[in-house]
């Protein structure tokens, strides 16, 4: 399944990504898995993304940073539907 995220969804994903990547996961605050960076860049640059199991896990991992706003809840539902 391919997906493109809206501008609002990209803003939310960027917040989640920054919280995970620069918020101390893996202990050094600057460790980014190559798959995370690839996925993030595809999302931010409007690429149609073929959602594979790795990308889905990453999106769900980033979504753990949700503040549960209505917009975030909708995005989490969209991710879960993948």
SEFIZA-3560 file (N, C-alpha, C; in Angstrom, 3 decimals):
REM SEFIZA-3560
<numar><xx>0.843</xx><yy>-1.175</yy><zz>0.000</zz><atom>N</atom></numar>
<numar><xx>0.000</xx><yy>0.000</yy><zz>0.000</zz><atom>CA</atom></numar>
<numar><xx>0.892</xx><yy>1.243</yy><zz>0.000</zz><atom>C</atom></numar>
<numar><xx>0.571</xx><yy>2.187</yy><zz>-0.860</zz><atom>N</atom></numar>
<numar><xx>1.290</xx><yy>3.455</yy><zz>-0.916</zz><atom>CA</atom></numar>
<numar><xx>0.488</xx><yy>4.524</yy><zz>-0.199</zz><atom>C</atom></numar>
<numar><xx>1.215</xx><yy>5.481</yy><zz>0.370</zz><atom>N</atom></numar>
<numar><xx>0.562</xx><yy>6.558</yy><zz>1.106</zz><atom>CA</atom></numar>
<numar><xx>1.372</xx><yy>7.841</yy><zz>0.957</zz><atom>C</atom></numar>
<numar><xx>0.657</xx><yy>8.958</yy><zz>0.927</zz><atom>N</atom></numar>
<numar><xx>1.253</xx><yy>10.284</yy><zz>1.002</zz><atom>CA</atom></numar>
<numar><xx>0.553</xx><yy>10.984</yy><zz>2.165</zz><atom>C</atom></numar>
<numar><xx>1.332</xx><yy>11.650</yy><zz>3.000</zz><atom>N</atom></numar>
<numar><xx>0.764</xx><yy>12.324</yy><zz>4.157</zz><atom>CA</atom></numar>
<numar><xx>0.461</xx><yy>13.783</yy><zz>3.838</zz><atom>C</atom></numar>
<numar><xx>-0.607</xx><yy>14.301</yy><zz>4.446</zz><atom>N</atom></numar>
<numar><xx>-0.990</xx><yy>15.709</yy><zz>4.277</zz><atom>CA</atom></numar>
<numar><xx>0.008</xx><yy>16.607</yy><zz>5.013</zz><atom>C</atom></numar>
<numar><xx>-0.086</xx><yy>17.903</yy><zz>4.774</zz><atom>N</atom></numar>
<numar><xx>0.811</xx><yy>18.848</yy><zz>5.445</zz><atom>CA</atom></numar>
<numar><xx>0.653</xx><yy>18.808</yy><zz>6.964</zz><atom>C</atom></numar>
<numar><xx>-0.577</xx><yy>18.712</yy><zz>7.429</zz><atom>N</atom></numar>
<numar><xx>-0.812</xx><yy>18.644</yy><zz>8.889</zz><atom>CA</atom></numar>
<numar><xx>-0.230</xx><yy>17.346</yy><zz>9.446</zz><atom>C</atom></numar>
<numar><xx>-0.446</xx><yy>16.248</yy><zz>8.737</zz><atom>N</atom></numar>
<numar><xx>0.105</xx><yy>14.963</yy><zz>9.189</zz><atom>CA</atom></numar>
<numar><xx>1.631</xx><yy>15.009</yy><zz>9.217</zz><atom>C</atom></numar>
<numar><xx>2.227</xx><yy>15.667</yy><zz>8.230</zz><atom>N</atom></numar>
<numar><xx>3.691</xx><yy>15.790</yy><zz>8.206</zz><atom>CA</atom></numar>
<numar><xx>4.192</xx><yy>16.596</yy><zz>9.402</zz><atom>C</atom></numar>
<numar><xx>3.483</xx><yy>17.641</yy><zz>9.777</zz><atom>N</atom></numar>
<numar><xx>3.877</xx><yy>18.433</yy><zz>10.952</zz><atom>CA</atom></numar>
<numar><xx>3.840</xx><yy>17.579</yy><zz>12.212</zz><atom>C</atom></numar>
<numar><xx>2.793</xx><yy>16.770</yy><zz>12.338</zz><atom>N</atom></numar>
<numar><xx>2.663</xx><yy>15.891</yy><zz>13.510</zz><atom>CA</atom></numar>
<numar><xx>3.783</xx><yy>14.860</yy><zz>13.512</zz><atom>C</atom></numar>
<numar><xx>4.015</xx><yy>14.251</yy><zz>12.370</zz><atom>N</atom></numar>
<numar><xx>5.078</xx><yy>13.242</yy><zz>12.275</zz><atom>CA</atom></numar>
<numar><xx>6.431</xx><yy>13.862</yy><zz>12.604</zz><atom>C</atom></numar>
<numar><xx>6.659</xx><yy>15.088</yy><zz>12.156</zz><atom>N</atom></numar>
<numar><xx>7.924</xx><yy>15.759</yy><zz>12.458</zz><atom>CA</atom></numar>
<numar><xx>8.098</xx><yy>15.956</yy><zz>13.961</zz><atom>C</atom></numar>
<numar><xx>7.040</xx><yy>16.322</yy><zz>14.644</zz><atom>N</atom></numar>
<numar><xx>7.085</xx><yy>16.475</yy><zz>16.103</zz><atom>CA</atom></numar>
<numar><xx>7.406</xx><yy>15.133</yy><zz>16.755</zz><atom>C</atom></numar>
<numar><xx>6.714</xx><yy>14.085</yy><zz>16.338</zz><atom>N</atom></numar>
<numar><xx>6.965</xx><yy>12.747</yy><zz>16.896</zz><atom>CA</atom></numar>
<numar><xx>8.407</xx><yy>12.326</yy><zz>16.632</zz><atom>C</atom></numar>
<numar><xx>8.846</xx><yy>12.504</yy><zz>15.393</zz><atom>N</atom></numar>
<numar><xx>10.199</xx><yy>12.113</yy><zz>14.990</zz><atom>CA</atom></numar>
<numar><xx>11.239</xx><yy>12.841</yy><zz>15.830</zz><atom>C</atom></numar>
<numar><xx>11.098</xx><yy>14.150</yy><zz>15.938</zz><atom>N</atom></numar>
<numar><xx>12.057</xx><yy>14.926</yy><zz>16.720</zz><atom>CA</atom></numar>
<numar><xx>12.070</xx><yy>14.506</yy><zz>18.186</zz><atom>C</atom></numar>
<numar><xx>10.906</xx><yy>14.192</yy><zz>18.728</zz><atom>N</atom></numar>
<numar><xx>10.845</xx><yy>13.738</yy><zz>20.120</zz><atom>CA</atom></numar>
<numar><xx>11.578</xx><yy>12.427</yy><zz>20.315</zz><atom>C</atom></numar>
<numar><xx>11.424</xx><yy>11.522</yy><zz>19.363</zz><atom>N</atom></numar>
<numar><xx>12.094</xx><yy>10.223</yy><zz>19.466</zz><atom>CA</atom></numar>
<numar><xx>13.579</xx><yy>10.330</yy><zz>19.171</zz><atom>C</atom></numar>
<numar><xx>13.934</xx><yy>10.992</yy><zz>18.088</zz><atom>N</atom></numar>
<numar><xx>15.330</xx><yy>11.030</yy><zz>17.651</zz><atom>CA</atom></numar>
<numar><xx>16.174</xx><yy>11.923</yy><zz>18.545</zz><atom>C</atom></numar>
<numar><xx>15.651</xx><yy>13.087</yy><zz>18.894</zz><atom>N</atom></numar>
<numar><xx>16.448</xx><yy>14.025</yy><zz>19.674</zz><atom>CA</atom></numar>
<numar><xx>16.051</xx><yy>14.042</yy><zz>21.138</zz><atom>C</atom></numar>
<numar><xx>15.131</xx><yy>13.166</yy><zz>21.509</zz><atom>N</atom></numar>
<numar><xx>14.656</xx><yy>13.121</yy><zz>22.879</zz><atom>CA</atom></numar>
<numar><xx>15.319</xx><yy>12.058</yy><zz>23.723</zz><atom>C</atom></numar>
<numar><xx>16.351</xx><yy>11.428</yy><zz>23.228</zz><atom>N</atom></numar>
<numar><xx>17.133</xx><yy>10.540</yy><zz>24.067</zz><atom>CA</atom></numar>
<numar><xx>16.980</xx><yy>9.062</yy><zz>23.816</zz><atom>C</atom></numar>
<numar><xx>16.247</xx><yy>8.609</yy><zz>22.770</zz><atom>N</atom></numar>
<numar><xx>16.180</xx><yy>7.164</yy><zz>22.566</zz><atom>CA</atom></numar>
<numar><xx>17.559</xx><yy>6.649</yy><zz>22.197</zz><atom>C</atom></numar>
<numar><xx>17.892</xx><yy>5.517</yy><zz>22.656</zz><atom>N</atom></numar>
<numar><xx>19.184</xx><yy>4.863</yy><zz>22.503</zz><atom>CA</atom></numar>
<numar><xx>20.290</xx><yy>5.578</yy><zz>23.285</zz><atom>C</atom></numar>
<numar><xx>19.961</xx><yy>6.579</yy><zz>24.069</zz><atom>N</atom></numar>
<numar><xx>20.904</xx><yy>7.131</yy><zz>25.013</zz><atom>CA</atom></numar>
<numar><xx>21.773</xx><yy>8.285</yy><zz>24.581</zz><atom>C</atom></numar>
<numar><xx>21.971</xx><yy>8.546</yy><zz>23.297</zz><atom>N</atom></numar>
<numar><xx>22.917</xx><yy>9.596</yy><zz>22.934</zz><atom>CA</atom></numar>
<numar><xx>22.285</xx><yy>10.819</yy><zz>22.271</zz><atom>C</atom></numar>
<numar><xx>21.001</xx><yy>10.831</yy><zz>22.105</zz><atom>N</atom></numar>
<numar><xx>20.232</xx><yy>11.951</yy><zz>21.545</zz><atom>CA</atom></numar>
<numar><xx>20.466</xx><yy>12.223</yy><zz>20.062</zz><atom>C</atom></numar>
<numar><xx>21.402</xx><yy>11.559</yy><zz>19.419</zz><atom>N</atom></numar>
<numar><xx>21.660</xx><yy>11.833</yy><zz>18.018</zz><atom>CA</atom></numar>
<numar><xx>21.783</xx><yy>10.570</yy><zz>17.191</zz><atom>C</atom></numar>
<numar><xx>21.290</xx><yy>9.472</yy><zz>17.670</zz><atom>N</atom></numar>
<numar><xx>21.377</xx><yy>8.211</yy><zz>16.953</zz><atom>CA</atom></numar>
<numar><xx>20.106</xx><yy>8.027</yy><zz>16.142</zz><atom>C</atom></numar>
<numar><xx>20.253</xx><yy>7.919</yy><zz>14.840</zz><atom>N</atom></numar>
<numar><xx>19.105</xx><yy>7.726</yy><zz>13.958</zz><atom>CA</atom></numar>
<numar><xx>19.350</xx><yy>6.470</yy><zz>13.135</zz><atom>C</atom></numar>
<numar><xx>18.408</xx><yy>5.559</yy><zz>13.187</zz><atom>N</atom></numar>
<numar><xx>18.513</xx><yy>4.384</yy><zz>12.336</zz><atom>CA</atom></numar>
<numar><xx>18.364</xx><yy>4.821</yy><zz>10.881</zz><atom>C</atom></numar>
<numar><xx>19.095</xx><yy>4.204</yy><zz>9.971</zz><atom>N</atom></numar>
<numar><xx>18.979</xx><yy>4.607</yy><zz>8.557</zz><atom>CA</atom></numar>
<numar><xx>17.542</xx><yy>4.538</yy><zz>8.043</zz><atom>C</atom></numar>
<numar><xx>16.812</xx><yy>3.522</yy><zz>8.466</zz><atom>N</atom></numar>
<numar><xx>15.426</xx><yy>3.381</yy><zz>8.007</zz><atom>CA</atom></numar>
<numar><xx>14.568</xx><yy>4.542</yy><zz>8.497</zz><atom>C</atom></numar>
<numar><xx>14.837</xx><yy>5.019</yy><zz>9.725</zz><atom>N</atom></numar>
<numar><xx>14.088</xx><yy>6.163</yy><zz>10.250</zz><atom>CA</atom></numar>
<numar><xx>14.343</xx><yy>7.406</yy><zz>9.400</zz><atom>C</atom></numar>
<numar><xx>15.579</xx><yy>7.657</yy><zz>9.105</zz><atom>N</atom></numar>
<numar><xx>15.930</xx><yy>8.842</yy><zz>8.323</zz><atom>CA</atom></numar>
<numar><xx>15.367</xx><yy>8.761</yy><zz>6.907</zz><atom>C</atom></numar>
<numar><xx>15.450</xx><yy>7.591</yy><zz>6.303</zz><atom>N</atom></numar>
<numar><xx>14.909</xx><yy>7.398</yy><zz>4.949</zz><atom>CA</atom></numar>
<numar><xx>13.408</xx><yy>7.653</yy><zz>4.946</zz><atom>C</atom></numar>
<numar><xx>12.701</xx><yy>7.046</yy><zz>5.888</zz><atom>N</atom></numar>
<numar><xx>11.254</xx><yy>7.222</yy><zz>5.967</zz><atom>CA</atom></numar>
<numar><xx>10.899</xx><yy>8.682</yy><zz>6.213</zz><atom>C</atom></numar>
<numar><xx>11.565</xx><yy>9.306</yy><zz>7.169</zz><atom>N</atom></numar>
<numar><xx>11.275</xx><yy>10.703</yy><zz>7.488</zz><atom>CA</atom></numar>
<numar><xx>11.476</xx><yy>11.591</yy><zz>6.264</zz><atom>C</atom></numar>
<numar><xx>12.571</xx><yy>11.407</yy><zz>5.554</zz><atom>N</atom></numar>
<numar><xx>12.843</xx><yy>12.223</yy><zz>4.366</zz><atom>CA</atom></numar>
<numar><xx>11.815</xx><yy>11.990</yy><zz>3.262</zz><atom>C</atom></numar>
<numar><xx>11.384</xx><yy>10.760</yy><zz>3.092</zz><atom>N</atom></numar>
<numar><xx>10.343</xx><yy>10.481</yy><zz>2.099</zz><atom>CA</atom></numar>
<numar><xx>9.045</xx><yy>11.197</yy><zz>2.462</zz><atom>C</atom></numar>
<numar><xx>8.683</xx><yy>11.128</yy><zz>3.742</zz><atom>N</atom></numar>
<numar><xx>7.445</xx><yy>11.776</yy><zz>4.192</zz><atom>CA</atom></numar>
<numar><xx>7.534</xx><yy>13.282</yy><zz>3.976</zz><atom>C</atom></numar>
<numar><xx>8.630</xx><yy>13.891</yy><zz>4.392</zz><atom>N</atom></numar>
<numar><xx>8.782</xx><yy>15.346</yy><zz>4.311</zz><atom>CA</atom></numar>
<numar><xx>8.890</xx><yy>15.846</yy><zz>2.872</zz><atom>C</atom></numar>
<numar><xx>9.294</xx><yy>14.988</yy><zz>1.951</zz><atom>N</atom></numar>
<numar><xx>9.468</xx><yy>15.394</yy><zz>0.563</zz><atom>CA</atom></numar>
<numar><xx>8.360</xx><yy>14.893</yy><zz>-0.356</zz><atom>C</atom></numar>
<numar><xx>7.215</xx><yy>14.540</yy><zz>0.232</zz><atom>N</atom></numar>
<numar><xx>6.010</xx><yy>14.165</yy><zz>-0.522</zz><atom>CA</atom></numar>
<numar><xx>6.170</xx><yy>12.953</yy><zz>-1.421</zz><atom>C</atom></numar>
<numar><xx>7.068</xx><yy>12.064</yy><zz>-1.071</zz><atom>N</atom></numar>
<numar><xx>7.182</xx><yy>10.839</yy><zz>-1.844</zz><atom>CA</atom></numar>
<numar><xx>6.029</xx><yy>9.907</yy><zz>-1.489</zz><atom>C</atom></numar>
<numar><xx>5.530</xx><yy>9.212</yy><zz>-2.475</zz><atom>N</atom></numar>
<numar><xx>4.575</xx><yy>8.148</yy><zz>-2.218</zz><atom>CA</atom></numar>
<numar><xx>5.358</xx><yy>7.014</yy><zz>-1.568</zz><atom>C</atom></numar>
<numar><xx>4.912</xx><yy>6.600</yy><zz>-0.412</zz><atom>N</atom></numar>
<numar><xx>5.667</xx><yy>5.642</yy><zz>0.379</zz><atom>CA</atom></numar>
<numar><xx>4.989</xx><yy>4.284</yy><zz>0.333</zz><atom>C</atom></numar>
<numar><xx>5.743</xx><yy>3.293</yy><zz>-0.080</zz><atom>N</atom></numar>
<numar><xx>5.273</xx><yy>1.908</yy><zz>0.000</zz><atom>CA</atom></numar>
<numar><xx>5.462</xx><yy>1.484</yy><zz>1.453</zz><atom>C</atom></numar>
<numar><xx>4.349</xx><yy>1.288</yy><zz>2.141</zz><atom>N</atom></numar>
<numar><xx>4.417</xx><yy>0.930</yy><zz>3.554</zz><atom>CA</atom></numar>
<numar><xx>4.763</xx><yy>-0.542</yy><zz>3.685</zz><atom>C</atom></numar>
<numar><xx>5.937</xx><yy>-0.787</yy><zz>4.223</zz><atom>N</atom></numar>
<numar><xx>6.372</xx><yy>-2.153</yy><zz>4.497</zz><atom>CA</atom></numar>
<numar><xx>6.366</xx><yy>-2.353</yy><zz>6.010</zz><atom>C</atom></numar>
<numar><xx>6.562</xx><yy>-3.568</yy><zz>6.495</zz><atom>N</atom></numar>
<numar><xx>6.510</xx><yy>-3.809</yy><zz>7.943</zz><atom>CA</atom></numar>
<numar><xx>7.492</xx><yy>-2.958</yy><zz>8.755</zz><atom>C</atom></numar>
<numar><xx>8.661</xx><yy>-2.691</yy><zz>8.207</zz><atom>N</atom></numar>
<numar><xx>9.643</xx><yy>-1.878</yy><zz>8.940</zz><atom>CA</atom></numar>
<numar><xx>9.143</xx><yy>-0.446</yy><zz>9.075</zz><atom>C</atom></numar>
<numar><xx>8.664</xx><yy>0.139</yy><zz>7.986</zz><atom>N</atom></numar>
<numar><xx>8.154</xx><yy>1.505</yy><zz>8.049</zz><atom>CA</atom></numar>
<numar><xx>6.949</xx><yy>1.605</yy><zz>8.973</zz><atom>C</atom></numar>
<numar><xx>6.099</xx><yy>0.601</yy><zz>8.949</zz><atom>N</atom></numar>
<numar><xx>4.933</xx><yy>0.603</yy><zz>9.828</zz><atom>CA</atom></numar>
<numar><xx>5.363</xx><yy>0.578</yy><zz>11.291</zz><atom>C</atom></numar>
<numar><xx>6.342</xx><yy>-0.248</yy><zz>11.619</zz><atom>N</atom></numar>
<numar><xx>6.859</xx><yy>-0.284</yy><zz>12.997</zz><atom>CA</atom></numar>
<numar><xx>7.447</xx><yy>1.057</yy><zz>13.404</zz><atom>C</atom></numar>
<numar><xx>8.163</xx><yy>1.686</yy><zz>12.513</zz><atom>N</atom></numar>
<numar><xx>8.759</xx><yy>2.990</yy><zz>12.805</zz><atom>CA</atom></numar>
<numar><xx>7.674</xx><yy>4.030</yy><zz>13.054</zz><atom>C</atom></numar>
<numar><xx>6.662</xx><yy>4.071</yy><zz>12.193</zz><atom>N</atom></numar>
<numar><xx>5.571</xx><yy>5.027</yy><zz>12.382</zz><atom>CA</atom></numar>
<numar><xx>4.862</xx><yy>4.810</yy><zz>13.714</zz><atom>C</atom></numar>
<numar><xx>4.625</xx><yy>3.565</yy><zz>14.052</zz><atom>N</atom></numar>
<numar><xx>3.979</xx><yy>3.268</yy><zz>15.337</zz><atom>CA</atom></numar>
<numar><xx>4.881</xx><yy>3.659</yy><zz>16.502</zz><atom>C</atom></numar>
<numar><xx>6.176</xx><yy>3.459</yy><zz>16.340</zz><atom>N</atom></numar>
<numar><xx>7.139</xx><yy>3.843</yy><zz>17.364</zz><atom>CA</atom></numar>
<numar><xx>7.139</xx><yy>5.360</yy><zz>17.552</zz><atom>C</atom></numar>
<numar><xx>7.162</xx><yy>6.108</yy><zz>16.453</zz><atom>N</atom></numar>
<numar><xx>7.109</xx><yy>7.564</yy><zz>16.550</zz><atom>CA</atom></numar>
<numar><xx>5.805</xx><yy>8.013</yy><zz>17.191</zz><atom>C</atom></numar>
<numar><xx>4.706</xx><yy>7.335</yy><zz>16.875</zz><atom>N</atom></numar>
<numar><xx>3.386</xx><yy>7.716</yy><zz>17.382</zz><atom>CA</atom></numar>
<numar><xx>3.285</xx><yy>7.576</yy><zz>18.901</zz><atom>C</atom></numar>
<numar><xx>4.212</xx><yy>6.870</yy><zz>19.509</zz><atom>N</atom></numar>
<numar><xx>4.221</xx><yy>6.770</yy><zz>20.975</zz><atom>CA</atom></numar>
<numar><xx>4.410</xx><yy>8.140</yy><zz>21.618</zz><atom>C</atom></numar>
<numar><xx>4.898</xx><yy>9.110</yy><zz>20.860</zz><atom>N</atom></numar>
<numar><xx>5.123</xx><yy>10.464</yy><zz>21.368</zz><atom>CA</atom></numar>
<numar><xx>3.861</xx><yy>11.323</yy><zz>21.295</zz><atom>C</atom></numar>
<numar><xx>2.767</xx><yy>10.743</yy><zz>20.873</zz><atom>N</atom></numar>
<numar><xx>1.521</xx><yy>11.486</yy><zz>20.706</zz><atom>CA</atom></numar>
<numar><xx>1.056</xx><yy>12.122</yy><zz>22.009</zz><atom>C</atom></numar>
<numar><xx>0.511</xx><yy>13.326</yy><zz>21.867</zz><atom>N</atom></numar>
<numar><xx>-0.140</xx><yy>14.004</yy><zz>22.992</zz><atom>CA</atom></numar>
<numar><xx>-1.638</xx><yy>13.740</yy><zz>22.974</zz><atom>C</atom></numar>
<numar><xx>-2.063</xx><yy>12.899</yy><zz>22.053</zz><atom>N</atom></numar>
<numar><xx>-3.455</xx><yy>12.478</yy><zz>21.900</zz><atom>CA</atom></numar>
<numar><xx>-4.407</xx><yy>13.616</yy><zz>21.543</zz><atom>C</atom></numar>
<numar><xx>-3.923</xx><yy>14.577</yy><zz>20.773</zz><atom>N</atom></numar>
<numar><xx>-4.830</xx><yy>15.600</yy><zz>20.246</zz><atom>CA</atom></numar>
<numar><xx>-5.733</xx><yy>14.930</yy><zz>19.214</zz><atom>C</atom></numar>
<numar><xx>-6.848</xx><yy>15.551</yy><zz>18.886</zz><atom>N</atom></numar>
<numar><xx>-7.728</xx><yy>14.938</yy><zz>17.876</zz><atom>CA</atom></numar>
<numar><xx>-7.014</xx><yy>14.669</yy><zz>16.551</zz><atom>C</atom></numar>
<numar><xx>-6.145</xx><yy>15.594</yy><zz>16.140</zz><atom>N</atom></numar>
<numar><xx>-5.415</xx><yy>15.410</yy><zz>14.885</zz><atom>CA</atom></numar>
<numar><xx>-4.463</xx><yy>14.222</yy><zz>14.975</zz><atom>C</atom></numar>
<numar><xx>-3.810</xx><yy>14.084</yy><zz>16.114</zz><atom>N</atom></numar>
<numar><xx>-2.903</xx><yy>12.957</yy><zz>16.300</zz><atom>CA</atom></numar>
<numar><xx>-3.664</xx><yy>11.636</yy><zz>16.348</zz><atom>C</atom></numar>
<numar><xx>-4.807</xx><yy>11.657</yy><zz>16.980</zz><atom>N</atom></numar>
<numar><xx>-5.624</xx><yy>10.443</yy><zz>17.049</zz><atom>CA</atom></numar>
<numar><xx>-6.042</xx><yy>9.996</yy><zz>15.651</zz><atom>C</atom></numar>
<numar><xx>-6.424</xx><yy>10.944</yy><zz>14.805</zz><atom>N</atom></numar>
<numar><xx>-6.796</xx><yy>10.606</yy><zz>13.430</zz><atom>CA</atom></numar>
<numar><xx>-5.604</xx><yy>10.027</yy><zz>12.667</zz><atom>C</atom></numar>
<numar><xx>-4.442</xx><yy>10.621</yy><zz>12.860</zz><atom>N</atom></numar>
<numar><xx>-3.243</xx><yy>10.112</yy><zz>12.194</zz><atom>CA</atom></numar>
<numar><xx>-2.892</xx><yy>8.717</yy><zz>12.700</zz><atom>C</atom></numar>
<numar><xx>-3.024</xx><yy>8.492</yy><zz>13.992</zz><atom>N</atom></numar>
<numar><xx>-2.747</xx><yy>7.154</yy><zz>14.533</zz><atom>CA</atom></numar>
<numar><xx>-3.717</xx><yy>6.125</yy><zz>13.966</zz><atom>C</atom></numar>
<numar><xx>-4.984</xx><yy>6.505</yy><zz>13.787</zz><atom>N</atom></numar>
<numar><xx>-5.957</xx><yy>5.604</yy><zz>13.167</zz><atom>CA</atom></numar>
<numar><xx>-5.550</xx><yy>5.286</yy><zz>11.728</zz><atom>C</atom></numar>
<numar><xx>-5.103</xx><yy>6.310</yy><zz>11.018</zz><atom>N</atom></numar>
<numar><xx>-4.657</xx><yy>6.115</yy><zz>9.632</zz><atom>CA</atom></numar>
<numar><xx>-3.483</xx><yy>5.139</yy><zz>9.591</zz><atom>C</atom></numar>
<numar><xx>-2.542</xx><yy>5.311</yy><zz>10.493</zz><atom>N</atom></numar>
<numar><xx>-1.383</xx><yy>4.414</yy><zz>10.561</zz><atom>CA</atom></numar>
<numar><xx>-1.819</xx><yy>2.997</yy><zz>10.903</zz><atom>C</atom></numar>
<numar><xx>-2.705</xx><yy>2.869</yy><zz>11.870</zz><atom>N</atom></numar>
<numar><xx>-3.191</xx><yy>1.532</yy><zz>12.259</zz><atom>CA</atom></numar>
<numar><xx>-3.928</xx><yy>0.842</yy><zz>11.114</zz><atom>C</atom></numar>
<numar><xx>-4.573</xx><yy>1.619</yy><zz>10.259</zz><atom>N</atom></numar>
<numar><xx>-5.320</xx><yy>1.010</yy><zz>9.142</zz><atom>CA</atom></numar>
<numar><xx>-4.415</xx><yy>0.454</yy><zz>8.059</zz><atom>C</atom></numar>
<numar><xx>-3.127</xx><yy>0.819</yy><zz>8.140</zz><atom>N</atom></numar>
<numar><xx>-2.180</xx><yy>0.321</yy><zz>7.142</zz><atom>CA</atom></numar>
<numar><xx>-1.856</xx><yy>-1.127</yy><zz>7.422</zz><atom>C</atom></numar>
//
